[in-house]
Amino acid sequence: MRIALLVVAGLALVGFIVVAFVLPQLSESEAKEAAQALVAGTEPAKQQIGAAAEKAGNLAGAGRNVKVAPKNDAKAGELKWVVAENGAIRGWNEKNAIEITVTPSLQGGKVSWSCRGYPVSAMPASCGGRS
C-alpha cells in the first residue's frame, strides 16, 4: 500500500512539474514565433506606406489603399492585420493572445517605424520585447 501511494505521489509530482513549467515554456515559444510572424507580415505594407508618404510629403492617407491579407500559420493559427489611413498597422493573433501596433513617423522626408506589442514577453526586440 505504501509503495502504491509513493508511486501515485511521484506521478502527481511529475504531472505538476509538466503543467507548471514545461507547458508554459512551449506556449511561450509558440507565442514568440507568432509575434515574429506578425511583425514580419507588416513589411510589404510598410514599404507601400513609406513610398506613398515620402512621395506626398506627409502620412495623411498613406495607408488608405493598403491591405494585408490574413495568413494561416500551421503553428500560430490565423494572423491578421489592419492598416489605418495614417499608415499605422495593427496586427493580432487570437490563438496566442498577441497584438502589435506598428506606427510610422515622417521626418526629413523619410519614414521611420516604431513597433510595440503585447505581451512584451512574446515580442521580438524590434517590437519592444526583451532580447
Buried (B, 14 or more C-beta within 10 A) or exposed (E): EEEEEEEEEEEEEEEEEEEEEEEEEEEBEBBBBBBBBBBBBBEEBBEBBBEBBBEEEEBEEBBEEBEBEEBEBEEBBEBBBEBBEBBBBBBBBEBBEBBBBBBBEBEEEEBEBEBBBBBEEBBBEBBBBEE
